[in-house]
Amino acid sequence: MTNTVISALVSAPVFEIAVVVPVHNEAENIRPLIEEISAALDGVAHYEIVYVNDGSTDNTAEMLDKMQAEQPRLSIFKHATACGQSSAVATGVRQARATFIATLDGDGQNDPADIPALFAKLKESADPDYLLVAGWRAKRKDTEWKRFQSRLANGVRSRLLGDNTPDTGCGLKVFTRAAFMDMPRFDHMHRYLPALMIRRGGEVVSVEVNHRNRERGISKYGMWDRLSVAARDLLGVMWLASRGSKPKVSVIHRSDES
């Protein structure tokens, strides 16, 4: 693969929806997940698949190259070093050439078959730039300890931020690219997308989704579930919210070009 300098801005959308998948050392999950994404969206929407290799040290890069030869809708970007899940998501959204974005964890626990339903919900909105559709793993396939951590974090976060989202940690979310680009970006922001959407005058709808056992590999981003990190991030988002909400803007009329 040729290394090129990539721009921060992308021109007019080419695809209807882009599925953004951040990965770090997930070589064994590359093929099955890409095949599932394709199966879920073929005939449903004009889509692209955007993988961001977040500084992987296994053969993730080689597997992605092989899949690109088979799936021409696959775009691949790489971080020279691991920068974290939120940075990988931000890179993917920034480089996506689509109006709508679906994010998906790269470990195979999110089910791509749920994307069409969330996408349809977003498109029902009269103003999709101000709606985020979030997956809700009502029946999580995780250890009891991880489920406890999630319940605790979601409860504290929801009470303090008022984001009315039962499962903000679910990687499956659908929103517009324009909405994401209008949000502040920081480490671990992917967990606070609902609160950030509400801050900009929007709303959040949660839809129950399937959650599967991890069949291959081990968790690579789980370290960021530590309560100390979550508490620091929560305080930062609370501070941001206290600085005032962004207005919801509607375009009434633009002047003609002179």
C-alpha atoms as an extended CHARMM CRD file, in Angstrom:
* protein
*
       258  EXT
         1         1  MET       CA              0.0000000000        0.0000000000        0.0000000000  PROA      1               0.0000000000
         2         2  THR       CA              1.2950000000        3.4680000000       -0.8820000000  PROA      2               0.0000000000
         3         3  ASN       CA              1.7310000000        5.8840000000        2.0030000000  PROA      3               0.0000000000
         4         4  THR       CA              0.2760000000        9.3010000000        1.2540000000  PROA      4               0.0000000000
         5         5  VAL       CA             -0.3990000000       12.4560000000        3.2140000000  PROA      5               0.0000000000
         6         6  ILE       CA             -4.1130000000       12.6090000000        3.9750000000  PROA      6               0.0000000000
         7         7  SER       CA             -6.0380000000       15.8430000000        4.2460000000  PROA      7               0.0000000000
         8         8  ALA       CA             -8.1410000000       16.8120000000        7.2530000000  PROA      8               0.0000000000
         9         9  LEU       CA            -11.0810000000       17.8200000000        5.0840000000  PROA      9               0.0000000000
        10        10  VAL       CA            -12.9640000000       15.7090000000        2.5970000000  PROA      10              0.0000000000
        11        11  SER       CA            -14.8980000000       17.0810000000       -0.3770000000  PROA      11              0.0000000000
        12        12  ALA       CA            -18.5620000000       16.4500000000       -1.2000000000  PROA      12              0.0000000000
        13        13  PRO       CA            -19.9570000000       13.0880000000       -0.0290000000  PROA      13              0.0000000000
        14        14  VAL       CA            -19.5350000000       10.1410000000       -2.3660000000  PROA      14              0.0000000000
        15        15  PHE       CA            -21.3910000000        7.5560000000       -0.2800000000  PROA      15              0.0000000000
        16        16  GLU       CA            -24.6250000000        7.6140000000        1.6820000000  PROA      16              0.0000000000
        17        17  ILE       CA            -23.1580000000        6.0410000000        4.8250000000  PROA      17              0.0000000000
        18        18  ALA       CA            -19.6780000000        5.1320000000        6.0370000000  PROA      18              0.0000000000
        19        19  VAL       CA            -19.0830000000        2.4360000000        8.6410000000  PROA      19              0.0000000000
        20        20  VAL       CA            -16.1000000000        3.5390000000       10.7400000000  PROA      20              0.0000000000
        21        21  VAL       CA            -14.2300000000        0.7690000000       12.5600000000  PROA      21              0.0000000000
        22        22  PRO       CA            -11.2610000000        1.5410000000       14.8690000000  PROA      22              0.0000000000
        23        23  VAL       CA             -8.9420000000       -1.4270000000       15.4050000000  PROA      23              0.0000000000
        24        24  HSD       CA             -5.8360000000       -2.1890000000       17.4370000000  PROA      24              0.0000000000
        25        25  ASN       CA             -4.3630000000       -5.6930000000       17.0730000000  PROA      25              0.0000000000
        26        26  GLU       CA             -7.5730000000       -7.2570000000       15.7540000000  PROA      26              0.0000000000
        27        27  ALA       CA             -6.1260000000       -9.2420000000       12.8320000000  PROA      27              0.0000000000
        28        28  GLU       CA             -8.2840000000      -12.2950000000       13.4810000000  PROA      28              0.0000000000
        29        29  ASN       CA            -11.4830000000      -10.2310000000       13.3900000000  PROA      29              0.0000000000
        30        30  ILE       CA            -10.8190000000       -8.2720000000       10.1850000000  PROA      30              0.0000000000
        31        31  ARG       CA            -12.2400000000      -10.6430000000        7.5840000000  PROA      31              0.0000000000
        32        32  PRO       CA            -15.3660000000      -11.8670000000        9.4070000000  PROA      32              0.0000000000
        33        33  LEU       CA            -16.4310000000       -8.3640000000       10.4360000000  PROA      33              0.0000000000
        34        34  ILE       CA            -15.9280000000       -6.8190000000        6.9930000000  PROA      34              0.0000000000
        35        35  GLU       CA            -17.9100000000       -9.6590000000        5.4530000000  PROA      35              0.0000000000
        36        36  GLU       CA            -20.7210000000       -9.0860000000        7.9700000000  PROA      36              0.0000000000
        37        37  ILE       CA            -20.7840000000       -5.3350000000        7.3020000000  PROA      37              0.0000000000
        38        38  SER       CA            -21.0400000000       -5.9740000000        3.5730000000  PROA      38              0.0000000000
        39        39  ALA       CA            -23.8210000000       -8.5130000000        4.0630000000  PROA      39              0.0000000000
        40        40  ALA       CA            -25.7590000000       -6.0710000000        6.2650000000  PROA      40              0.0000000000
        41        41  LEU       CA            -25.5750000000       -3.1120000000        3.8650000000  PROA      41              0.0000000000
        42        42  ASP       CA            -25.5210000000       -4.6250000000        0.3790000000  PROA      42              0.0000000000
        43        43  GLY       CA            -28.7330000000       -3.4950000000       -1.2880000000  PROA      43              0.0000000000
        44        44  VAL       CA            -29.6120000000       -1.2480000000        1.6760000000  PROA      44              0.0000000000
        45        45  ALA       CA            -27.4230000000        1.8030000000        1.0800000000  PROA      45              0.0000000000
        46        46  HSD       CA            -24.5140000000        3.0940000000       -0.9760000000  PROA      46              0.0000000000
        47        47  TYR       CA            -21.7870000000        2.6240000000        1.6090000000  PROA      47              0.0000000000
        48        48  GLU       CA            -18.0840000000        2.5920000000        2.3290000000  PROA      48              0.0000000000
        49        49  ILE       CA            -16.2020000000        0.8110000000        5.0880000000  PROA      49              0.0000000000
        50        50  VAL       CA            -13.5190000000        2.8810000000        6.8270000000  PROA      50              0.0000000000
        51        51  TYR       CA            -10.9830000000        1.0210000000        8.9450000000  PROA      51              0.0000000000
        52        52  VAL       CA             -8.5050000000        2.9210000000       11.1040000000  PROA      52              0.0000000000
        53        53  ASN       CA             -5.5380000000        0.8040000000       12.1640000000  PROA      53              0.0000000000
        54        54  ASP       CA             -4.5700000000        2.3820000000       15.4760000000  PROA      54              0.0000000000
        55        55  GLY       CA             -0.8860000000        1.4950000000       15.6250000000  PROA      55              0.0000000000
        56        56  SER       CA             -1.3930000000       -2.2800000000       15.5540000000  PROA      56              0.0000000000
        57        57  THR       CA              1.6760000000       -4.4590000000       16.0960000000  PROA      57              0.0000000000
        58        58  ASP       CA              0.1880000000       -7.7490000000       14.8660000000  PROA      58              0.0000000000
        59        59  ASN       CA             -0.6950000000       -8.5060000000       11.2390000000  PROA      59              0.0000000000
        60        60  THR       CA             -3.7910000000       -6.2870000000       11.1830000000  PROA      60              0.0000000000
        61        61  ALA       CA             -2.2600000000       -4.2090000000        8.3680000000  PROA      61              0.0000000000
        62        62  GLU       CA             -1.6350000000       -7.2780000000        6.2190000000  PROA      62              0.0000000000
        63        63  MET       CA             -5.1670000000       -8.5630000000        6.7560000000  PROA      63              0.0000000000
        64        64  LEU       CA             -6.6310000000       -5.1860000000        5.8190000000  PROA      64              0.0000000000
        65        65  ASP       CA             -4.5590000000       -5.0910000000        2.6310000000  PROA      65              0.0000000000
        66        66  LYS       CA             -5.8570000000       -8.5390000000        1.6690000000  PROA      66              0.0000000000
        67        67  MET       CA             -9.4440000000       -7.5130000000        2.3090000000  PROA      67              0.0000000000
        68        68  GLN       CA             -9.0930000000       -4.3040000000        0.3200000000  PROA      68              0.0000000000
        69        69  ALA       CA             -8.2690000000       -6.3870000000       -2.7420000000  PROA      69              0.0000000000
        70        70  GLU       CA            -11.5670000000       -8.2260000000       -2.2340000000  PROA      70              0.0000000000
        71        71  GLN       CA            -13.7510000000       -5.3400000000       -1.0420000000  PROA      71              0.0000000000
        72        72  PRO       CA            -13.2450000000       -2.1700000000       -3.1390000000  PROA      72              0.0000000000
        73        73  ARG       CA            -15.4730000000       -0.1570000000       -0.7940000000  PROA      73              0.0000000000
        74        74  LEU       CA            -12.8960000000       -0.5630000000        1.9780000000  PROA      74              0.0000000000
        75        75  SER       CA            -10.7950000000        2.4920000000        2.8530000000  PROA      75              0.0000000000
        76        76  ILE       CA             -7.8480000000        2.0370000000        5.2250000000  PROA      76              0.0000000000
        77        77  PHE       CA             -6.0220000000        4.5920000000        7.3530000000  PROA      77              0.0000000000
        78        78  LYS       CA             -3.2470000000        3.9880000000        9.8500000000  PROA      78              0.0000000000
        79        79  HSD       CA             -1.8940000000        5.7300000000       12.9390000000  PROA      79              0.0000000000
        80        80  ALA       CA              1.8850000000        5.4240000000       13.2350000000  PROA      80              0.0000000000
        81        81  THR       CA              1.4460000000        4.7320000000       16.9600000000  PROA      81              0.0000000000
        82        82  ALA       CA             -1.5540000000        3.7700000000       19.0670000000  PROA      82              0.0000000000
        83        83  CYS       CA             -3.5250000000        6.9220000000       19.9030000000  PROA      83              0.0000000000
        84        84  GLY       CA             -6.6540000000        5.4090000000       21.4260000000  PROA      84              0.0000000000
        85        85  GLN       CA            -10.1380000000        4.5200000000       20.2960000000  PROA      85              0.0000000000
        86        86  SER       CA            -11.5410000000        8.0480000000       20.1970000000  PROA      86              0.0000000000
        87        87  SER       CA             -8.6540000000        9.2950000000       18.0700000000  PROA      87              0.0000000000
        88        88  ALA       CA             -9.1750000000        6.3820000000       15.6900000000  PROA      88              0.0000000000
        89        89  VAL       CA            -12.8930000000        7.1110000000       15.4410000000  PROA      89              0.0000000000
        90        90  ALA       CA            -12.1630000000       10.7940000000       14.7830000000  PROA      90              0.0000000000
        91        91  THR       CA             -9.6980000000        9.9180000000       12.0240000000  PROA      91              0.0000000000
        92        92  GLY       CA            -12.2440000000        7.6220000000       10.4100000000  PROA      92              0.0000000000
        93        93  VAL       CA            -15.0670000000       10.1490000000       10.5120000000  PROA      93              0.0000000000
        94        94  ARG       CA            -12.8200000000       12.9170000000        9.2270000000  PROA      94              0.0000000000
        95        95  GLN       CA            -11.7280000000       10.8160000000        6.2640000000  PROA      95              0.0000000000
        96        96  ALA       CA            -15.1550000000        9.3210000000        5.5260000000  PROA      96              0.0000000000
        97        97  ARG       CA            -16.7590000000       10.3490000000        2.2460000000  PROA      97              0.0000000000
        98        98  ALA       CA            -20.3540000000        9.9700000000        3.3590000000  PROA      98              0.0000000000
        99        99  THR       CA            -23.1990000000       12.0500000000        4.7510000000  PROA      99              0.0000000000
       100       100  PHE       CA            -24.0130000000        9.5520000000        7.5010000000  PROA      100             0.0000000000
       101       101  ILE       CA            -21.6800000000        7.6640000000        9.8350000000  PROA      101             0.0000000000
       102       102  ALA       CA            -22.0590000000        4.3780000000       11.6910000000  PROA      102             0.0000000000
       103       103  THR       CA            -19.3940000000        3.4780000000       14.2430000000  PROA      103             0.0000000000
       104       104  LEU       CA            -18.6790000000       -0.1060000000       15.1870000000  PROA      104             0.0000000000
       105       105  ASP       CA            -16.1930000000       -1.7570000000       17.5510000000  PROA      105             0.0000000000
       106       106  GLY       CA            -13.6320000000       -3.8930000000       15.7480000000  PROA      106             0.0000000000
       107       107  ASP       CA            -13.8220000000       -6.9160000000       18.0560000000  PROA      107             0.0000000000
       108       108  GLY       CA            -16.9340000000       -8.4460000000       16.5080000000  PROA      108             0.0000000000
       109       109  GLN       CA            -19.1650000000       -8.0590000000       19.5690000000  PROA      109             0.0000000000
       110       110  ASN       CA            -21.3220000000       -5.3920000000       17.8910000000  PROA      110             0.0000000000
       111       111  ASP       CA            -23.5750000000       -6.9180000000       15.2460000000  PROA      111             0.0000000000
       112       112  PRO       CA            -23.4390000000       -5.1320000000       11.8550000000  PROA      112             0.0000000000
       113       113  ALA       CA            -26.9160000000       -6.5130000000       11.1340000000  PROA      113             0.0000000000
       114       114  ASP       CA            -28.2340000000       -3.8330000000       13.5260000000  PROA      114             0.0000000000
       115       115  ILE       CA            -26.9030000000       -0.9430000000       11.4180000000  PROA      115             0.0000000000
       116       116  PRO       CA            -29.8360000000       -0.7300000000        8.9500000000  PROA      116             0.0000000000
       117       117  ALA       CA            -32.4010000000       -0.2900000000       11.7540000000  PROA      117             0.0000000000
       118       118  LEU       CA            -30.3960000000        2.4670000000       13.4510000000  PROA      118             0.0000000000
       119       119  PHE       CA            -29.7550000000        4.1260000000       10.0960000000  PROA      119             0.0000000000
       120       120  ALA       CA            -33.4640000000        4.0460000000        9.2290000000  PROA      120             0.0000000000
       121       121  LYS       CA            -34.2720000000        5.6460000000       12.5940000000  PROA      121             0.0000000000
       122       122  LEU       CA            -31.8640000000        8.4890000000       11.9030000000  PROA      122             0.0000000000
       123       123  LYS       CA            -33.2590000000        9.1030000000        8.4300000000  PROA      123             0.0000000000
       124       124  GLU       CA            -36.7800000000        9.3890000000        9.8670000000  PROA      124             0.0000000000
       125       125  SER       CA            -35.7140000000       12.6000000000       11.6020000000  PROA      125             0.0000000000
       126       126  ALA       CA            -36.6950000000       15.9150000000       10.0740000000  PROA      126             0.0000000000
       127       127  ASP       CA            -33.2760000000       17.2280000000       11.1130000000  PROA      127             0.0000000000
       128       128  PRO       CA            -30.7870000000       14.3230000000       11.2940000000  PROA      128             0.0000000000
       129       129  ASP       CA            -27.8720000000       16.6650000000       12.0520000000  PROA      129             0.0000000000
       130       130  TYR       CA            -29.4010000000       17.0160000000       15.5080000000  PROA      130             0.0000000000
       131       131  LEU       CA            -30.0620000000       13.3590000000       16.2720000000  PROA      131             0.0000000000
       132       132  LEU       CA            -27.7570000000       10.5860000000       17.4520000000  PROA      132             0.0000000000
       133       133  VAL       CA            -29.0680000000        7.0180000000       17.4010000000  PROA      133             0.0000000000
       134       134  ALA       CA            -27.2130000000        4.9540000000       19.9960000000  PROA      134             0.0000000000
       135       135  GLY       CA            -27.0900000000        1.2030000000       20.3630000000  PROA      135             0.0000000000
       136       136  TRP       CA            -28.2100000000       -0.2260000000       23.6970000000  PROA      136             0.0000000000
       137       137  ARG       CA            -26.7290000000       -3.5850000000       24.7040000000  PROA      137             0.0000000000
       138       138  ALA       CA            -29.5990000000       -4.6120000000       26.9520000000  PROA      138             0.0000000000
       139       139  LYS       CA            -28.2680000000       -8.1890000000       27.1080000000  PROA      139             0.0000000000
       140       140  ARG       CA            -24.5030000000       -7.7980000000       27.2710000000  PROA      140             0.0000000000
       141       141  LYS       CA            -22.2390000000      -10.7760000000       26.6480000000  PROA      141             0.0000000000
       142       142  ASP       CA            -19.4670000000       -9.7030000000       29.0240000000  PROA      142             0.0000000000
       143       143  THR       CA            -18.0910000000      -10.7880000000       32.3840000000  PROA      143             0.0000000000
       144       144  GLU       CA            -20.0820000000       -9.9030000000       35.4810000000  PROA      144             0.0000000000
       145       145  TRP       CA            -17.3040000000       -7.5410000000       36.5830000000  PROA      145             0.0000000000
       146       146  LYS       CA            -17.3640000000       -5.6720000000       33.2720000000  PROA      146             0.0000000000
       147       147  ARG       CA            -21.1610000000       -5.4180000000       33.3780000000  PROA      147             0.0000000000
       148       148  PHE       CA            -20.9450000000       -4.0310000000       36.9230000000  PROA      148             0.0000000000
       149       149  GLN       CA            -18.4070000000       -1.4150000000       35.8360000000  PROA      149             0.0000000000
       150       150  SER       CA            -20.6500000000       -0.4350000000       32.9540000000  PROA      150             0.0000000000
       151       151  ARG       CA            -23.7770000000       -0.1260000000       35.1140000000  PROA      151             0.0000000000
       152       152  LEU       CA            -21.9180000000        1.9930000000       37.6470000000  PROA      152             0.0000000000
       153       153  ALA       CA            -20.3520000000        4.2630000000       35.0370000000  PROA      153             0.0000000000
       154       154  ASN       CA            -23.5980000000        4.6690000000       33.0820000000  PROA      154             0.0000000000
       155       155  GLY       CA            -25.5600000000        5.4610000000       36.2310000000  PROA      155             0.0000000000
       156       156  VAL       CA            -23.1260000000        8.1080000000       37.4840000000  PROA      156             0.0000000000
       157       157  ARG       CA            -22.6850000000        9.6430000000       34.0520000000  PROA      157             0.0000000000
       158       158  SER       CA            -26.4120000000        9.7830000000       33.2970000000  PROA      158             0.0000000000
       159       159  ARG       CA            -27.1650000000       11.4070000000       36.6400000000  PROA      159             0.0000000000
       160       160  LEU       CA            -24.4720000000       14.0640000000       36.2860000000  PROA      160             0.0000000000
       161       161  LEU       CA            -24.7770000000       14.8020000000       32.5700000000  PROA      161             0.0000000000
       162       162  GLY       CA            -28.4720000000       14.1180000000       32.0330000000  PROA      162             0.0000000000
       163       163  ASP       CA            -27.7970000000       12.4710000000       28.6780000000  PROA      163             0.0000000000
       164       164  ASN       CA            -30.6760000000        9.9830000000       29.1230000000  PROA      164             0.0000000000
       165       165  THR       CA            -28.6200000000        7.2010000000       27.5160000000  PROA      165             0.0000000000
       166       166  PRO       CA            -28.5840000000        3.7520000000       29.1530000000  PROA      166             0.0000000000
       167       167  ASP       CA            -25.4670000000        2.4880000000       27.3410000000  PROA      167             0.0000000000
       168       168  THR       CA            -23.1940000000        5.2590000000       26.1450000000  PROA      168             0.0000000000
       169       169  GLY       CA            -20.2520000000        2.8270000000       25.9420000000  PROA      169             0.0000000000
       170       170  CYS       CA            -21.8250000000        0.8450000000       23.1060000000  PROA      170             0.0000000000
       171       171  GLY       CA            -19.6400000000        1.2640000000       20.0310000000  PROA      171             0.0000000000
       172       172  LEU       CA            -22.6060000000        1.0740000000       17.6570000000  PROA      172             0.0000000000
       173       173  LYS       CA            -23.8970000000        4.5850000000       16.9600000000  PROA      173             0.0000000000
       174       174  VAL       CA            -25.2650000000        6.3590000000       13.8890000000  PROA      174             0.0000000000
       175       175  PHE       CA            -25.1120000000       10.1130000000       13.2460000000  PROA      175             0.0000000000
       176       176  THR       CA            -24.2570000000       12.5910000000       10.5260000000  PROA      176             0.0000000000
       177       177  ARG       CA            -20.6750000000       13.4310000000        9.7010000000  PROA      177             0.0000000000
       178       178  ALA       CA            -21.5260000000       17.1380000000        9.9590000000  PROA      178             0.0000000000
       179       179  ALA       CA            -22.7440000000       16.6970000000       13.5430000000  PROA      179             0.0000000000
       180       180  PHE       CA            -19.5520000000       14.9260000000       14.6180000000  PROA      180             0.0000000000
       181       181  MET       CA            -17.3220000000       17.5210000000       12.9800000000  PROA      181             0.0000000000
       182       182  ASP       CA            -19.1510000000       20.2150000000       14.9600000000  PROA      182             0.0000000000
       183       183  MET       CA            -18.2870000000       18.5660000000       18.2970000000  PROA      183             0.0000000000
       184       184  PRO       CA            -15.1610000000       19.1400000000       20.4000000000  PROA      184             0.0000000000
       185       185  ARG       CA            -12.7360000000       16.2300000000       20.1770000000  PROA      185             0.0000000000
       186       186  PHE       CA            -10.6750000000       14.8120000000       23.0470000000  PROA      186             0.0000000000
       187       187  ASP       CA             -9.4300000000       11.4620000000       24.3570000000  PROA      187             0.0000000000
       188       188  HSD       CA            -12.2770000000        9.0490000000       25.1510000000  PROA      188             0.0000000000
       189       189  MET       CA            -14.8960000000       11.3790000000       23.6300000000  PROA      189             0.0000000000
       190       190  HSD       CA            -16.6240000000        8.3980000000       21.9940000000  PROA      190             0.0000000000
       191       191  ARG       CA            -18.1570000000        7.5940000000       25.3820000000  PROA      191             0.0000000000
       192       192  TYR       CA            -19.6770000000       11.0620000000       25.6240000000  PROA      192             0.0000000000
       193       193  LEU       CA            -21.1560000000       11.5100000000       22.1610000000  PROA      193             0.0000000000
       194       194  PRO       CA            -24.7360000000       11.5560000000       23.5410000000  PROA      194             0.0000000000
       195       195  ALA       CA            -23.9200000000       14.3680000000       25.9870000000  PROA      195             0.0000000000
       196       196  LEU       CA            -22.0800000000       16.2790000000       23.2700000000  PROA      196             0.0000000000
       197       197  MET       CA            -25.0460000000       15.9100000000       20.9160000000  PROA      197             0.0000000000
       198       198  ILE       CA            -27.4090000000       17.2580000000       23.5780000000  PROA      198             0.0000000000
       199       199  ARG       CA            -25.0140000000       20.1510000000       24.2490000000  PROA      199             0.0000000000
       200       200  ARG       CA            -25.2830000000       21.2400000000       20.6210000000  PROA      200             0.0000000000
       201       201  GLY       CA            -29.0850000000       21.3180000000       20.8260000000  PROA      201             0.0000000000
       202       202  GLY       CA            -29.7840000000       17.8120000000       19.5840000000  PROA      202             0.0000000000
       203       203  GLU       CA            -31.3560000000       14.6870000000       21.0080000000  PROA      203             0.0000000000
       204       204  VAL       CA            -30.4340000000       11.0490000000       21.5050000000  PROA      204             0.0000000000
       205       205  VAL       CA            -32.5170000000        7.9490000000       20.8290000000  PROA      205             0.0000000000
       206       206  SER       CA            -31.3830000000        4.5490000000       22.1240000000  PROA      206             0.0000000000
       207       207  VAL       CA            -32.2710000000        1.3900000000       20.2110000000  PROA      207             0.0000000000
       208       208  GLU       CA            -31.7660000000       -2.0980000000       21.6330000000  PROA      208             0.0000000000
       209       209  VAL       CA            -29.1080000000       -4.0080000000       19.6900000000  PROA      209             0.0000000000
       210       210  ASN       CA            -27.5890000000       -7.4520000000       19.7080000000  PROA      210             0.0000000000
       211       211  HSD       CA            -24.3760000000       -7.9940000000       21.6650000000  PROA      211             0.0000000000
       212       212  ARG       CA            -22.2440000000      -11.0570000000       21.0490000000  PROA      212             0.0000000000
       213       213  ASN       CA            -19.5370000000      -12.9820000000       22.8100000000  PROA      213             0.0000000000
       214       214  ARG       CA            -16.0210000000      -12.1540000000       21.7040000000  PROA      214             0.0000000000
       215       215  GLU       CA            -15.0210000000      -15.1790000000       19.6500000000  PROA      215             0.0000000000
       216       216  ARG       CA            -11.4750000000      -14.1740000000       18.7100000000  PROA      216             0.0000000000
       217       217  GLY       CA             -8.7340000000      -12.2870000000       20.5500000000  PROA      217             0.0000000000
       218       218  ILE       CA             -8.9030000000      -10.2910000000       23.7680000000  PROA      218             0.0000000000
       219       219  SER       CA            -10.0280000000       -6.7560000000       24.5970000000  PROA      219             0.0000000000
       220       220  LYS       CA             -7.4940000000       -4.1460000000       23.4510000000  PROA      220             0.0000000000
       221       221  TYR       CA             -9.1790000000       -0.9480000000       24.6310000000  PROA      221             0.0000000000
       222       222  GLY       CA            -10.4870000000       -2.2530000000       27.9740000000  PROA      222             0.0000000000
       223       223  MET       CA             -7.8200000000       -0.4300000000       29.9830000000  PROA      223             0.0000000000
       224       224  TRP       CA             -9.7030000000        2.8050000000       29.4400000000  PROA      224             0.0000000000
       225       225  ASP       CA            -12.6010000000        1.4960000000       31.5000000000  PROA      225             0.0000000000
       226       226  ARG       CA            -10.6700000000        2.3240000000       34.6630000000  PROA      226             0.0000000000
       227       227  LEU       CA            -12.7900000000        4.4190000000       36.9490000000  PROA      227             0.0000000000
       228       228  SER       CA            -10.0620000000        7.0240000000       37.5150000000  PROA      228             0.0000000000
       229       229  VAL       CA             -9.9060000000        7.7820000000       33.8010000000  PROA      229             0.0000000000
       230       230  ALA       CA            -13.6930000000        7.8070000000       33.4950000000  PROA      230             0.0000000000
       231       231  ALA       CA            -14.0050000000       10.1960000000       36.4470000000  PROA      231             0.0000000000
       232       232  ARG       CA            -11.5040000000       12.6390000000       34.9520000000  PROA      232             0.0000000000
       233       233  ASP       CA            -13.2550000000       12.5930000000       31.5910000000  PROA      233             0.0000000000
       234       234  LEU       CA            -16.6470000000       13.0280000000       33.2290000000  PROA      234             0.0000000000
       235       235  LEU       CA            -15.4650000000       16.1160000000       35.0820000000  PROA      235             0.0000000000
       236       236  GLY       CA            -14.1330000000       17.5350000000       31.8310000000  PROA      236             0.0000000000
       237       237  VAL       CA            -17.4230000000       17.0170000000       30.0020000000  PROA      237             0.0000000000
       238       238  MET       CA            -19.3360000000       18.5180000000       32.9410000000  PROA      238             0.0000000000
       239       239  TRP       CA            -17.1060000000       21.5890000000       32.7250000000  PROA      239             0.0000000000
       240       240  LEU       CA            -17.6590000000       21.8020000000       28.9790000000  PROA      240             0.0000000000
       241       241  ALA       CA            -21.4260000000       21.5670000000       29.3980000000  PROA      241             0.0000000000
       242       242  SER       CA            -21.3340000000       24.3080000000       32.0400000000  PROA      242             0.0000000000
       243       243  ARG       CA            -19.7590000000       26.7170000000       29.5490000000  PROA      243             0.0000000000
       244       244  GLY       CA            -23.0680000000       27.0010000000       27.7260000000  PROA      244             0.0000000000
       245       245  SER       CA            -24.9210000000       25.1390000000       25.0240000000  PROA      245             0.0000000000
       246       246  LYS       CA            -24.4110000000       25.6510000000       21.3360000000  PROA      246             0.0000000000
       247       247  PRO       CA            -27.4440000000       27.0450000000       19.4840000000  PROA      247             0.0000000000
       248       248  LYS       CA            -29.3970000000       24.8260000000       17.1360000000  PROA      248             0.0000000000
       249       249  VAL       CA            -29.1550000000       26.6650000000       13.8280000000  PROA      249             0.0000000000
       250       250  SER       CA            -31.5770000000       26.4420000000       10.9120000000  PROA      250             0.0000000000
       251       251  VAL       CA            -30.7460000000       27.9700000000        7.5430000000  PROA      251             0.0000000000
       252       252  ILE       CA            -33.6160000000       30.2480000000        6.5120000000  PROA      252             0.0000000000
       253       253  HSD       CA            -32.0370000000       31.7530000000        3.4250000000  PROA      253             0.0000000000
       254       254  ARG       CA            -28.5970000000       32.1210000000        1.8800000000  PROA      254             0.0000000000
       255       255  SER       CA            -27.8160000000       34.9810000000       -0.4470000000  PROA      255             0.0000000000
       256       256  ASP       CA            -27.1260000000       34.1540000000       -4.0740000000  PROA      256             0.0000000000
       257       257  GLU       CA            -23.5440000000       34.2110000000       -5.3010000000  PROA      257             0.0000000000
       258       258  SER       CA            -22.6390000000       37.5600000000       -6.8190000000  PROA      258             0.0000000000
